[in-house]
Amino acid sequence: MLSLPPLSLYIHIPWCVEKCPYCDFNSHALKHDIPEVEYVEQLIQDLDADIKRFNLSQRPLHSIFIGGGTPSLFSPDAIASLLKQVLSRFEHKKDIEITLEANPGTVEADKFIGFYQAGVSRLSIGVQSFESDKLIKLGRIHDSNQAKRAGQLAHECGIKTFNLDLMHGLPSQQLTHALDDLRTAITIAPTHLSWYQLTIEPNTAFYSKPPTLPEDETLWLIQDQGFELLNNAGYQQYEISAFAKPGFECQHNLNYWRFGDYLGIGCGAHGKITDLDTQQIIRTVKVKHPKGYLDTNREHLDHINSVEKDDIPFEFMMNQLRLVEPFSIQSYQAYTGLHPSTVLPALKAAQDKHLMSNQGDNWQVTKLGHRYLNNLLESFL
């Protein structure tokens, strides 16, 4: 039998100043002024439809994440209006985690303060690099000084926790440059660091015209020495690319990776909901393009489907195995509704290859398993 996991809310704001050449997210370069009022209105209508569709009025809200695109293009007033309306529809803790993504090139001191006053409790700042030449190659609209200034403003604005988003393995990047980037980020002293390797995704400008990326040996050295730097600075790795000071892990993303539920509202947003009445896991996708999403003559839901039972073990593991922490067979049963026999043979086979370890009822990815995660995940297909 399925049990209800925590429920989170993802809100997608699709506009950016420019489309980055590596980005495969649903983002759209600005051509006119952002229709803030109209978009917030449609977001709330989208949310109300999901609450009714899945009978969610009595479920408490665990966390909120406002992503994009570049949500910091919105005014603090628009974010305040949005959050006030969202929170009025759910029970929630007074200190609910509310994250907003920000680009250093679109923020200033009063804007960060405004987001804090609007209810945002966590910022995620998309720095990507502190090298100006690398930022240009990545199509970012900010420079190194703006990136550092954004971190300083985050400390000063009143928000208790913030994340810096940093990439490595950038075009023509050497080991020393990648580690210098990381040292600069550590000096800014965020409570959380997302540090991940650039990958070339389909349907991006980099996919059409690939840049020259570091050799595999350099990438391994960057990762190994970078992990050591982070550990020595007091950042604990809790997910493949997420590092935090103790107690500052991102609760919203943890809910994703633990196979929790989440509503997705906004252009192209994805959602996952556990339906106890039908004993099914439901996935939703909203209308992708802003023009269609803002069309009052059509509904926001673009696609809805139940996850096939044969696909659930892989979906659970694809999320859970990103985490360093162990998981229990009981949590697998509760959040998938499946018998342990649907996953234990694959777990034991992975253990024989030293990709997984177990202690009693708990299973955990080994360091080798994280290094070869794609191979490990294939065990659950």
VOBA-1610 file (N, C-alpha, C; in pm, whole numbers, padded with zeros to 5 digits, always signed):
BEGIN
Met+00084-00120+00000Met+00000+00000+00000Met+00087+00125+00000Leu+00048+00222-00081Leu+00119+00349-00086Leu+00094+00432+00040Ser+00193+00505+00083Ser+00180+00603+00190Ser+00212+00740+00134Leu+00158+00844+00197Leu+00182+00980+00148Leu+00317+01033+00194Pro+00403+01073+00101Pro+00527+01142+00138Pro+00499+01291+00158Pro+00598+01369+00200Pro+00579+01514+00207Pro+00544+01573+00071Leu+00472+01685+00074Leu+00429+01753-00049Leu+00501+01887-00062Ser+00571+01906-00173Ser+00638+02032-00203Ser+00572+02100-00322Leu+00613+02222-00349Leu+00560+02298-00463Leu+00674+02359-00541Tyr+00677+02330-00671Tyr+00773+02395-00761Tyr+00698+02495-00848Ile+00751+02617-00858Ile+00691+02724-00937Ile+00791+02766-01044His+00753+02756-01170His+00845+02788-01278His+00817+02926-01338Ile+00919+03009-01340Ile+00913+03139-01406Ile+01008+03132-01526Pro+00958+03135-01649Pro+01036+03092-01765Pro+01127+03196-01830Trp+01118+03323-01789Trp+01190+03425-01866Trp+01334+03444-01818Cys+01422+03471-01916Cys+01562+03506-01892Cys+01596+03628-01977Val+01704+03697-01939Val+01751+03807-02024Val+01802+03750-02155Glu+01881+03642-02146Glu+01932+03572-02264Glu+01930+03422-02236Lys+01921+03343-02342Lys+01926+03198-02329Lys+02071+03152-02331Cys+02115+03084-02223Cys+02254+03037-02215Cys+02274+02918-02310Pro+02393+02907-02371Pro+02415+02802-02472Pro+02417+02661-02417Tyr+02432+02644-02285Tyr+02434+02510-02225Tyr+02298+02471-02167Cys+02203+02564-02163Cys+02079+02545-02089Cys+01975+02467-02169Asp+01925+02357-02107Asp+01816+02281-02171Asp+01687+02292-02090Phe+01683+02388-01996Phe+01560+02412-01920Phe+01460+02488-02007Asn+01336+02489-01963Asn+01233+02562-02037Asn+01244+02711-02003Ser+01330+02780-02077Ser+01351+02924-02054Ser+01340+02997-02187His+01297+03123-02177His+01269+03203-02296His+01328+03343-02280Ala+01409+03384-02377Ala+01471+03516-02372Ala+01365+03625-02380Leu+01383+03729-02298Leu+01286+03838-02294Leu+01283+03915-02426Lys+01162+03939-02472Lys+01144+04024-02590Lys+01062+04147-02557His+00984+04137-02450His+00901+04249-02405His+00905+04252-02253Asp+00832+04342-02193Asp+00820+04345-02047Asp+00754+04217-01998Ile+00797+04172-01880Ile+00737+04052-01822Ile+00595+04081-01774Pro+00498+03998-01814Pro+00359+04017-01767Pro+00341+03962-01626Glu+00400+04029-01528Glu+00403+03977-01390Glu+00263+03950-01334Val+00178+04050-01342Val+00045+04037-01281Val-00032+03923-01345Glu-00030+03919-01478Glu-00104+03815-01550Glu-00048+03676-01521Tyr+00084+03666-01512Tyr+00145+03534-01489Tyr+00115+03484-01348Val+00124+03572-01249Val+00092+03532-01112Val-00054+03485-01105Glu-00142+03555-01174Glu-00283+03516-01175Glu-00300+03376-01233Gln-00228+03348-01343Gln-00239+03216-01404Gln-00175+03108-01317Leu-00066+03141-01248Leu-00005+03044-01156Leu-00103+03001-01048Ile-00175+03096-00993Ile-00270+03063-00886Ile-00386+02982-00941Gln-00433+03014-01061Gln-00538+02933-01122Gln-00488+02790-01148Asp-00365+02778-01193Asp-00302+02649-01215Asp-00296+02570-01084Leu-00252+02637-00977Leu-00243+02573-00846Leu-00380+02527-00797Asp-00479+02614-00808Asp-00614+02578-00761Asp-00668+02456-00836Ala-00637+02449-00965Ala-00684+02334-01044Ala-00619+02205-00995Asp-00490+02211-00961Asp-00421+02092-00910Asp-00472+02053-00772Ile-00496+02151-00687Ile-00548+02122-00553Ile-00682+02049-00563Lys-00768+02095-00653Lys-00898+02030-00673Lys-00880+01894-00741Arg-00794+01888-00840Arg-00775+01764-00917Arg-00728+01650-00827Phe-00640+01680-00733Phe-00580+01576-00650Phe-00627+01582-00504Asn-00727+01664-00476Asn-00785+01672-00342Asn-00677+01698-00237Leu-00607+01809-00254Leu-00490+01838-00172Leu-00514+01942-00064Ser-00635+01983-00044Ser-00663+02095+00047Ser-00622+02066+00191Gln-00613+01937+00228Gln-00579+01903+00367Gln-00434+01859+00383Arg-00358+01855+00275Arg-00218+01813+00286Arg-00129+01932+00319Pro-00045+01924+00422Pro+00045+02035+00454Pro+00153+02050+00348Leu+00203+02171+00334Leu+00306+02201+00235Leu+00443+02199+00301His+00534+02122+00243His+00667+02099+00300His+00767+02208+00262Ser+00764+02254+00136Ser+00862+02351+00087Ser+00815+02410-00045Ile+00876+02523-00082Ile+00846+02589-00209Ile+00979+02622-00276Phe+00985+02601-00407Phe+01104+02637-00484Phe+01059+02714-00607Ile+01107+02837-00623Ile+01074+02919-00739Ile+01195+02918-00830Gly+01182+02849-00945Gly+01295+02832-01035Gly+01264+02884-01174Gly+01361+02867-01263Gly+01342+02922-01397Gly+01436+02863-01499Gly+01459+02946-01605Gly+01442+03088-01612Gly+01520+03163-01505Thr+01481+03287-01490Thr+01544+03376-01392Thr+01435+03442-01308Pro+01392+03376-01199Pro+01286+03433-01115Pro+01318+03570-01057Ser+01449+03601-01040Ser+01485+03731-00983Ser+01457+03847-01078Leu+01412+03817-01201Leu+01364+03923-01290Leu+01231+03979-01240Phe+01157+03898-01164Phe+01030+03945-01108Phe+01056+04046-00997Ser+00963+04135-00978Ser+00973+04233-00870Ser+00943+04166-00736Pro+00998+04217-00626Pro+00961+04166-00494Pro+00811+04172-00468Asp+00744+04274-00519Asp+00599+04284-00500Asp+00526+04166-00565Ala+00570+04128-00685Ala+00507+04015-00754Ala+00531+03885-00678Ile+00653+03865-00628Ile+00684+03745-00549Ile+00604+03744-00420Ala+00590+03860-00357Ala+00511+03870-00234Ala+00366+03832-00258Ser+00308+03883-00367Ser+00170+03851-00401Ser+00153+03702-00427Leu+00246+03645-00501Leu+00242+03503-00532Leu+00248+03418-00405Leu+00346+03446-00319Leu+00364+03364-00200Leu+00247+03378-00102Lys+00193+03498-00090Lys+00080+03518-00001Lys-00039+03433-00043Gln-00064+03428-00173Gln-00177+03350-00223Gln-00151+03200-00212Val-00027+03158-00238Val+00006+03015-00227Val-00008+02968-00083Leu+00052+03040+00010Leu+00055+02996+00149Leu-00082+02998+00214Ser-00172+03082+00163Ser-00308+03086+00218Ser-00387+02959+00185Arg-00337+02879+00093Arg-00409+02760+00049Arg-00362+02632+00118Phe-00258+02639+00201Phe-00203+02519+00264Phe-00171+02543+00411Glu-00178+02436+00487Glu-00114+02437+00618Glu+00037+02428+00596His+00113+02495+00679His+00259+02493+00663His+00324+02541+00791Lys+00450+02499+00808Lys+00526+02547+00922Lys+00558+02695+00905Lys+00571+02765+01016Lys+00601+02908+01011Lys+00732+02934+00939Asp+00829+02844+00957Asp+00960+02862+00894Asp+00977+02775+00769Ile+00870+02756+00694Ile+00875+02677+00571Ile+00987+02727+00480Glu+01063+02634+00423Glu+01171+02671+00332Glu+01114+02719+00200Ile+01148+02843+00161Ile+01103+02901+00034Ile+01227+02950-00039Thr+01262+02882-00147Thr+01382+02914-00223Thr+01346+02991-00349Leu+01430+03088-00383Leu+01416+03162-00508Leu+01550+03165-00579Glu+01551+03127-00707Glu+01674+03133-00787Glu+01699+03277-00832Ala+01826+03317-00829Ala+01862+03454-00866Ala+01986+03453-00953Asn+01989+03545-01048Asn+02106+03567-01133Asn+02179+03691-01083Pro+02310+03684-01061Pro+02383+03801-01010Pro+02367+03925-01097Gly+02336+03907-01224Gly+02320+04022-01313Gly+02184+04086-01307Thr+02093+04032-01226Thr+01956+04087-01221Thr+01916+04130-01080Val+02014+04139-00990Val+01980+04172-00851Val+02060+04292-00802Glu+02006+04356-00703Glu+02072+04464-00633Glu+02026+04458-00488Ala+02085+04539-00403Ala+02063+04526-00260Ala+01916+04533-00222Asp+01844+04632-00270Asp+01705+04646-00229Asp+01617+04532-00281Lys+01658+04469-00391Lys+01580+04359-00445Lys+01593+04235-00355Phe+01713+04204-00311Phe+01731+04091-00219Phe+01654+04116-00090Ile+01661+04237-00039Ile+01586+04270+00083Ile+01436+04255+00057Gly+01392+04297-00062Gly+01251+04284-00098Gly+01206+04139-00106Phe+01291+04052-00161Phe+01257+03910-00167Phe+01246+03852-00025Tyr+01336+03893+00063Tyr+01331+03848+00202Tyr+01202+03893+00268Gln+01165+04018+00248Gln+01042+04070+00306Gln+00918+04005+00244Ala+00931+03954+00121Ala+00821+03885+00055Ala+00798+03745+00111Gly+00896+03693+00186Gly+00881+03561+00245Gly+00985+03460+00202Val+01074+03498+00109Val+01179+03407+00064Val+01276+03383+00179Ser+01304+03256+00209Ser+01395+03223+00320Ser+01527+03166+00272Arg+01537+03140+00142Arg+01660+03080+00088Arg+01679+03129-00055Leu+01801+03171-00087Leu+01835+03212-00223Leu+01927+03109-00287Ser+01913+03090-00417Ser+02006+03007-00493Ser+02061+03093-00607Ile+02188+03130-00595Ile+02247+03229-00686Ile+02329+03159-00793Gly+02292+03180-00919Gly+02356+03113-01032Gly+02485+03181-01074Val+02592+03154-01000Val+02722+03216-01029Val+02788+03148-01149Gln+02795+03014-01146Gln+02855+02926-01249Gln+03008+02935-01255Ser+03064+03056-01251Ser+03210+03071-01249Ser+03245+03212-01202Phe+03368+03228-01153Phe+03417+03362-01118Phe+03520+03411-01219Glu+03540+03337-01328Glu+03632+03378-01435Glu+03552+03448-01544Ser+03585+03571-01571Ser+03507+03650-01667Ser+03505+03587-01805Asp+03618+03531-01849Asp+03621+03472-01983Asp+03532+03348-01990Lys+03524+03274-01880Lys+03437+03155-01878Lys+03290+03198-01876Leu+03260+03305-01804Leu+03122+03355-01801Leu+03076+03399-01939Ile+03165+03460-02014Ile+03131+03501-02151Ile+03102+03378-02237Lys+03188+03275-02227Lys+03167+03153-02305Lys+03036+03082-02267Leu+02998+03097-02140Leu+02874+03034-02093Leu+02751+03118-02123Gly+02771+03237-02179Gly+02658+03323-02215Gly+02594+03392-02097Arg+02665+03401-01983Arg+02609+03464-01864Arg+02613+03616-01880Ile+02516+03683-01818Ile+02506+03828-01834Ile+02576+03904-01721His+02635+03832-01624His+02705+03898-01514His+02855+03876-01528Asp+02933+03955-01453Asp+03077+03936-01451Asp+03120+03888-01312Ser+03250+03869-01295Ser+03302+03814-01170Ser+03271+03902-01051Asn+03285+04033-01067Asn+03258+04124-00955Asn+03112+04120-00912Gln+03021+04110-01010Gln+02879+04101-00977Gln+02848+03971-00903Ala+02917+03864-00942Ala+02897+03735-00876Ala+02937+03744-00729Lys+03053+03804-00702Lys+03099+03819-00564Lys+03007+03912-00486Arg+02963+04020-00551Arg+02875+04116-00487Arg+02741+04051-00449Ala+02690+03962-00533Ala+02564+03895-00503Ala+02575+03812-00376Gly+02689+03745-00357Gly+02711+03669-00234Gly+02713+03759-00112Gln+02777+03875-00124Gln+02783+03970-00014Gln+02642+04022+00021Leu+02564+04053-00083Leu+02428+04101-00061Leu+02342+03994+00007Ala+02365+03868-00030Ala+02288+03760+00033Ala+02316+03753+00182His+02440+03777+00221His+02475+03779+00363His+02406+03894+00435Glu+02391+04006+00367Glu+02348+04130+00432Glu+02196+04149+00434Cys+02121+04078+00352Cys+01980+04111+00331Cys+01886+04054+00437Gly+01935+03963+00519Gly+01850+03906+00623Gly+01813+03761+00601Ile+01829+03711+00480Ile+01798+03571+00450Ile+01900+03481+00520Lys+01853+03377+00586Lys+01941+03299+00673Lys+02028+03198+00599Thr+01993+03163+00478Thr+02069+03061+00407Thr+02067+03088+00257Phe+02181+03064+00192Phe+02183+03079+00046Phe+02280+02980-00016Asn+02252+02949-00139Asn+02330+02855-00219Asn+02402+02929-00331Leu+02524+02887-00359Leu+02593+02930-00481Leu+02596+02813-00577Asp+02552+02838-00699Asp+02554+02739-00807Asp+02684+02757-00884Leu+02768+02654-00888Leu+02900+02665-00950Leu+02925+02545-01040Met+02978+02571-01161Met+03009+02464-01255Met+03160+02439-01260His+03196+02318-01299His+03335+02289-01334His+03337+02207-01462Gly+03455+02185-01514Gly+03465+02118-01644Gly+03421+02210-01757Leu+03450+02339-01741Leu+03408+02439-01839Leu+03499+02437-01961Pro+03457+02500-02071Pro+03540+02500-02193Pro+03683+02545-02165Ser+03779+02456-02200Ser+03923+02484-02188Ser+03967+02511-02044Gln+03889+02468-01945Gln+03924+02494-01806Gln+04034+02400-01757Gln+04133+02456-01690Gln+04241+02378-01632Gln+04209+02348-01484Leu+04280+02252-01429Leu+04260+02212-01290Leu+04274+02330-01195Thr+04379+02410-01211Thr+04404+02521-01119Thr+04290+02623-01124His+04237+02650-01244His+04128+02747-01258His+04000+02697-01192Ala+03971+02569-01210Ala+03850+02512-01149Ala+03858+02518-00997Leu+03974+02486-00942Leu+03991+02489-00797Leu+03992+02632-00744Asp+04047+02726-00822Asp+04043+02867-00782Asp+03898+02916-00774Asp+03818+02875-00871Asp+03674+02908-00869Asp+03610+02860-00739Leu+03641+02736-00705Leu+03582+02677-00585Leu+03631+02748-00459Arg+03760+02781-00456Arg+03815+02854-00340Arg+03746+02989-00323Thr+03721+03057-00434Thr+03652+03187-00428Thr+03512+03169-00371Ala+03442+03068-00416Ala+03307+03041-00365Ala+03311+03013-00215Ile+03408+02934-00171Ile+03420+02901-00029Ile+03449+03026+00053Thr+03529+03117-00003Thr+03562+03242+00067Thr+03437+03326+00092Ile+03341+03321-00001Ile+03215+03395+00014Ile+03131+03339+00129Ala+03157+03214+00165Ala+03094+03147+00279Ala+02943+03131+00268Pro+02893+03073+00157Pro+02751+03037+00154Pro+02726+02920+00247Thr+02602+02901+00286Thr+02570+02786+00369Thr+02557+02659+00285His+02545+02674+00153His+02521+02561+00063His+02592+02588-00069Leu+02650+02483-00126Leu+02715+02494-00257Leu+02666+02381-00347Ser+02617+02417-00466Ser+02589+02318-00570Ser+02707+02324-00668Trp+02784+02217-00675Trp+02907+02215-00755Trp+02899+02096-00849Tyr+02883+02125-00977Tyr+02857+02016-01071Tyr+02927+02040-01204Gln+02945+01931-01275Gln+03018+01933-01402Gln+02927+01975-01516Leu+02978+02062-01602Leu+02905+02101-01722Leu+02886+01979-01812Thr+02764+01955-01855Thr+02734+01850-01952Thr+02667+01913-02073Ile+02694+01856-02187Ile+02636+01907-02312Ile+02506+01832-02339Glu+02395+01905-02335Glu+02263+01845-02351Glu+02207+01869-02490Pro+02123+01775-02541Pro+02057+01799-02671Pro+01971+01925-02667Asn+01945+01979-02783Asn+01861+02098-02798Asn+01919+02221-02729Thr+02052+02228-02726Thr+02120+02347-02676Thr+02217+02396-02783Ala+02259+02522-02770Ala+02355+02578-02864Ala+02489+02504-02856Phe+02529+02463-02736Phe+02654+02388-02720Phe+02647+02252-02787Tyr+02527+02195-02796Tyr+02512+02065-02862Tyr+02534+02079-03013Ser+02488+02190-03068Ser+02505+02216-03212Ser+02650+02250-03245Lys+02714+02327-03157Lys+02854+02366-03177Lys+02929+02340-03047Pro+02971+02214-03024Pro+03032+02177-02896Pro+03163+02251-02871Pro+03180+02304-02750Pro+03308+02364-02713Pro+03409+02256-02676Thr+03534+02294-02664Thr+03638+02200-02622Thr+03638+02190-02470Leu+03606+02072-02421Leu+03598+02050-02276Leu+03722+01978-02225Pro+03751+01986-02096Pro+03869+01919-02040Pro+03866+01768-02063Glu+03986+01708-02066Glu+03997+01563-02078Glu+03944+01495-01952Asp+03907+01367-01966Asp+03851+01292-01852Asp+03944+01292-01732Glu+04075+01278-01757Glu+04170+01274-01645Glu+04167+01405-01566Thr+04158+01517-01639Thr+04149+01647-01572Thr+04020+01658-01492Leu+03910+01608-01548Leu+03782+01613-01480Leu+03785+01533-01349Trp+03850+01415-01351Trp+03861+01335-01228Trp+03943+01409-01124Leu+04052+01473-01166Leu+04137+01546-01072Leu+04060+01664-01011Ile+03985+01736-01096Ile+03904+01848-01046Ile+03806+01799-00940Gln+03740+01690-00969Gln+03639+01638-00877Gln+03703+01593-00746Asp+03809+01512-00754Asp+03870+01458-00633Asp+03929+01568-00545Gln+04002+01661-00605Gln+04064+01767-00527Gln+03960+01869-00480Gly+03855+01888-00560Gly+03747+01977-00521Gly+03671+01923-00401Phe+03644+01793-00400Phe+03577+01731-00285Phe+03659+01750-00158Glu+03790+01739-00170Glu+03878+01757-00054Glu+03872+01901-00003Leu+03873+01998-00095Leu+03862+02139-00056Leu+03732+02165+00019Leu+03623+02115-00035Leu+03492+02136+00027Leu+03484+02072+00166Asn+03535+01951+00176Asn+03532+01881+00304Asn+03614+01956+00409Asn+03732+02003+00370Asn+03818+02076+00463Asn+03756+02209+00506Ala+03668+02264+00421Ala+03602+02391+00453Ala+03473+02371+00532Gly+03441+02245+00564Gly+03324+02218+00647Gly+03195+02194+00572Tyr+03207+02173+00438Tyr+03087+02143+00358Tyr+03074+01992+00345Gln+02960+01938+00386Gln+02937+01795+00380Gln+02859+01761+00254Gln+02910+01665+00178Gln+02838+01621+00058Gln+02720+01535+00101Tyr+02600+01572+00056Tyr+02483+01491+00088Tyr+02411+01442-00037Glu+02457+01490-00152Glu+02403+01448-00281Glu+02516+01461-00381Ile+02503+01400-00498Ile+02612+01395-00594Ile+02678+01531-00615Ser+02598+01636-00629Ser+02654+01768-00658Ser+02615+01873-00554Ala+02571+01831-00436Ala+02523+01925-00334Ala+02604+01910-00206Phe+02650+02024-00154Phe+02734+02029-00035Phe+02679+02138+00057Ala+02674+02109+00187Ala+02613+02205+00278Ala+02684+02205+00412Lys+02681+02320+00478Lys+02718+02325+00619Lys+02613+02244+00695Pro+02652+02180+00805Pro+02555+02096+00879Pro+02427+02172+00912Gly+02313+02111+00876Gly+02183+02170+00904Gly+02130+02261+00795Phe+02207+02280+00687Phe+02163+02371+00580Phe+02139+02299+00447Glu+02111+02170+00453Glu+02075+02097+00331Glu+01945+02154+00275Cys+01930+02151+00144Cys+01808+02201+00080Cys+01695+02102+00103Gln+01597+02140+00183Gln+01487+02049+00218Gln+01398+02019+00098His+01384+02116+00009His+01301+02095-00110His+01361+01987-00199Asn+01490+02000-00228Asn+01554+01901-00314Asn+01565+01764-00246Leu+01584+01764-00115Leu+01584+01636-00044Leu+01451+01564-00063Asn+01342+01638-00063Asn+01212+01574-00084Asn+01201+01515-00224Tyr+01255+01583-00326Tyr+01261+01525-00460Tyr+01333+01391-00456Trp+01456+01394-00402Trp+01544+01278-00410Trp+01496+01163-00324Arg+01417+01193-00223Arg+01359+01086-00141Arg+01228+01033-00197Phe+01197+01074-00319Phe+01076+01031-00390Phe+00950+01088-00326Gly+00962+01213-00277Gly+00846+01282-00224Gly+00755+01331-00334Asp+00642+01387-00295Asp+00546+01445-00390Asp+00576+01592-00412Tyr+00539+01642-00530Tyr+00553+01785-00557Tyr+00455+01825-00667Leu+00393+01938-00644Leu+00314+02002-00749Leu+00408+02085-00834Gly+00381+02091-00963Gly+00458+02176-01052Gly+00364+02271-01123Ile+00379+02401-01098Ile+00295+02500-01166Ile+00383+02597-01243Gly+00329+02650-01352Gly+00407+02738-01438Gly+00442+02668-01568Cys+00498+02744-01660Cys+00528+02694-01796Cys+00617+02570-01792Gly+00565+02459-01845Gly+00644+02337-01859Gly+00676+02267-01729Ala+00618+02309-01617Ala+00651+02250-01487Ala+00602+02105-01478His+00682+02022-01412His+00648+01882-01392His+00604+01861-01248Gly+00512+01767-01227Gly+00467+01734-01093Gly+00459+01584-01072Lys+00462+01542-00946Lys+00446+01400-00908Lys+00357+01395-00784Ile+00250+01320-00793Ile+00153+01313-00684Ile+00116+01167-00656Thr+00113+01133-00528Thr+00068+01000-00484Thr-00083+01004-00461Asp-00154+00917-00530Asp-00300+00910-00519Asp-00337+00784-00441Leu-00377+00801-00316Leu-00409+00685-00232Leu-00537+00616-00277Asp-00632+00692-00332Asp-00760+00633-00374Asp-00740+00531-00484Thr-00654+00565-00581Thr-00630+00474-00694Thr-00504+00391-00676Gln-00428+00420-00568Gln-00300+00352-00545Gln-00208+00367-00667Gln-00201+00489-00715Gln-00115+00518-00830Gln-00027+00639-00803Ile+00084+00644-00874Ile+00171+00762-00874Ile+00146+00836-01004Ile+00106+00962-00993Ile+00064+01041-01108Ile+00171+01145-01142Arg+00198+01162-01269Arg+00289+01267-01315Arg+00214+01364-01405Thr+00247+01492-01390Thr+00182+01597-01469Thr+00287+01683-01537Val+00249+01742-01650Val+00332+01839-01722Val+00241+01953-01765Lys+00284+02075-01742Lys+00203+02191-01777Lys+00243+02246-01915Val+00155+02328-01973Val+00180+02390-02104Val+00315+02459-02103Lys+00395+02434-02206Lys+00535+02474-02203Lys+00559+02621-02238His+00495+02670-02341His+00528+02805-02390His+00447+02912-02316Pro+00510+03024-02280Pro+00437+03129-02208Pro+00311+03177-02279Lys+00315+03186-02410Lys+00197+03233-02484Lys+00079+03139-02461Gly+00104+03009-02468Gly-00003+02912-02446Gly-00047+02908-02300Tyr+00050+02919-02209Tyr+00018+02915-02066Tyr-00068+03033-02025Leu-00043+03149-02086Leu-00118+03270-02052Leu-00250+03282-02127Asp-00277+03187-02218Asp-00402+03188-02294Asp-00517+03147-02201Thr-00604+03238-02172Thr-00714+03212-02078Thr-00819+03117-02134Asn-00809+03083-02263Asn-00906+02994-02325Asn-00863+02847-02322Arg-00749+02818-02262Arg-00705+02679-02252Arg-00660+02650-02109Glu-00664+02521-02070Glu-00621+02485-01935Glu-00469+02473-01931His-00415+02479-01811His-00269+02479-01796His-00209+02339-01806Leu-00289+02237-01776Leu-00240+02100-01782Leu-00222+02055-01926Asp-00099+02013-01957Asp-00071+01965-02093Asp-00074+01812-02100His-00027+01747-01994His-00019+01600-01998His-00027+01545-01856Ile-00099+01432-01842Ile-00108+01364-01714Ile-00105+01214-01740Asn-00030+01140-01656Asn-00026+00995-01674Asn+00009+00927-01542Ser-00031+00802-01531Ser+00006+00719-01417Ser+00136+00646-01450Val+00226+00641-01354Val+00353+00571-01375Val+00327+00421-01372Glu+00374+00352-01476Glu+00359+00206-01482Glu+00435+00141-01366Lys+00377+00037-01308Lys+00440-00028-01192Lys+00580-00079-01224Asp+00602-00126-01347Asp+00733-00176-01384Asp+00838-00065-01389Asp+00794+00060-01403Asp+00887+00173-01411Asp+00919+00234-01275Ile+00838+00202-01175Ile+00852+00269-01045Ile+00986+00239-00976Pro+01036+00113-00976Pro+01164+00090-00909Pro+01277+00177-00965Phe+01283+00189-01097Phe+01387+00273-01157Phe+01368+00420-01120Glu+01244+00467-01122Glu+01219+00607-01089Glu+01258+00636-00944Phe+01225+00544-00853Phe+01263+00562-00713Phe+01415+00568-00699Met+01483+00474-00761Met+01629+00467-00748Met+01700+00583-00819Met+01644+00629-00929Met+01704+00739-01003Met+01713+00864-00915Asn+01619+00877-00823Asn+01621+00990-00730Asn+01700+00955-00604Gln+01663+00848-00538Gln+01720+00813-00408Gln+01872+00790-00414Leu+01921+00731-00523Leu+02062+00696-00528Leu+02153+00816-00556Arg+02096+00932-00578Arg+02178+01053-00585Arg+02227+01095-00447Leu+02158+01048-00344Leu+02189+01088-00207Leu+02299+01003-00146Val+02375+01065-00056Val+02478+00993+00018Val+02413+00909+00129Glu+02304+00958+00186Glu+02239+00889+00298Glu+02182+00755+00256Pro+02169+00660+00349Pro+02105+00533+00317Pro+01954+00547+00309Phe+01889+00447+00252Phe+01743+00441+00253Phe+01702+00303+00302Ser+01583+00295+00355Ser+01534+00168+00408Ser+01439+00101+00309Ile+01430-00028+00319Ile+01334-00102+00237Ile+01192-00060+00274Gln+01170-00023+00402Gln+01037+00024+00443Gln+00998+00151+00368Ser+01093+00245+00350Ser+01062+00368+00277Ser+01035+00338+00130Tyr+01108+00240+00076Tyr+01082+00198-00062Tyr+00940+00146-00075Gln+00900+00060+00016Gln+00764+00006+00013Gln+00659+00116+00029Ala+00682+00207+00124Ala+00582+00309+00154Ala+00560+00404+00037Tyr+00669+00444-00030Tyr+00657+00547-00134Tyr+00640+00492-00274Thr+00655+00359-00290Thr+00630+00298-00421Thr+00507+00208-00419Gly+00470+00157-00301Gly+00360+00062-00292Gly+00397-00077-00342Leu+00527-00103-00359Leu+00573-00230-00415Leu+00636-00319-00309His+00636-00448-00335His+00696-00546-00246His+00849-00539-00256Pro+00921-00566-00148Pro+01069-00563-00153Pro+01129-00652-00262Ser+01058-00759-00297Ser+01112-00851-00399Ser+01130-00783-00535Thr+01066-00667-00556Thr+01080-00596-00684Thr+01213-00523-00696Val+01288-00516-00585Val+01413-00440-00590Val+01531-00510-00523Leu+01506-00602-00433Leu+01616-00665-00358Leu+01715-00741-00446Pro+01670-00819-00546Pro+01768-00888-00630Pro+01867-00792-00697Ala+01818-00680-00747Ala+01906-00582-00811Ala+02001-00517-00709Leu+01950-00491-00589Leu+02035-00433-00485Leu+02147-00529-00446Lys+02114-00658-00433Lys+02214-00755-00394Lys+02318-00776-00505Ala+02273-00769-00631Ala+02367-00780-00742Ala+02462-00660-00743Ala+02409-00541-00712Ala+02493-00421-00706Ala+02590-00430-00588Gln+02546-00490-00479Gln+02634-00509-00364Gln+02752-00599-00400Asp+02727-00703-00478Asp+02833-00794-00522Asp+02938-00721-00605Lys+02897-00612-00671Lys+02990-00532-00753Lys+03049-00414-00675His+03019-00410-00544His+03068-00304-00455His+03012-00166-00491Leu+02894-00164-00555Leu+02829-00038-00588Leu+02728+00003-00481Met+02683-00093-00401Met+02591-00068-00291Met+02643-00141-00167Ser+02606-00089-00051Ser+02634-00160+00073Ser+02505-00165+00154Asn+02497-00258+00248Asn+02377-00261+00330Asn+02411-00298+00474Gln+02328-00247+00562Gln+02339-00280+00703Gln+02197-00302+00753Gly+02165-00428+00778Gly+02029-00461+00817Gly+01932-00430+00704Asp+01837-00340+00731Asp+01735-00306+00632Asp+01772-00184+00548Asn+01887-00124+00578Asn+01927+00000+00510Asn+02028-00027+00399Trp+02007+00045+00289Trp+02096+00033+00173Trp+02155+00169+00140Gln+02283+00168+00097Gln+02353+00293+00072Gln+02445+00279-00048Val+02452+00386-00127Val+02543+00386-00242Val+02686+00400-00191Thr+02778+00323-00247Thr+02920+00338-00214Thr+02980+00451-00298Lys+03102+00491-00265Lys+03171+00592-00346Lys+03188+00542-00489Leu+03217+00413-00502Leu+03229+00355-00636Leu+03096+00360-00709Gly+02988+00336-00635Gly+02854+00341-00695Gly+02820+00479-00746His+02857+00583-00672His+02832+00719-00718His+02918+00754-00839Arg+03039+00700-00842Arg+03125+00727-00958Arg+03069+00663-01084Tyr+03006+00549-01068Tyr+02949+00478-01183Tyr+02796+00469-01169Leu+02736+00581-01137Leu+02593+00582-01106Leu+02508+00536-01224Asn+02541+00578-01344Asn+02463+00536-01461Asn+02461+00385-01475Asn+02576+00322-01453Asn+02581+00176-01460Asn+02498+00113-01349Leu+02504+00174-01232Leu+02425+00124-01120Leu+02276+00133-01149Leu+02231+00246-01204Leu+02090+00265-01232Leu+02037+00166-01334Glu+02122+00124-01425Glu+02080+00027-01527Glu+02035-00105-01464Ser+02082-00130-01342Ser+02044-00254-01273Ser+01895-00257-01241Phe+01832-00139-01237Phe+01692-00131-01194Phe+01595-00112-01310Leu+01645-00118-01433Leu+01559-00104-01550Leu+01480-00234-01575
//
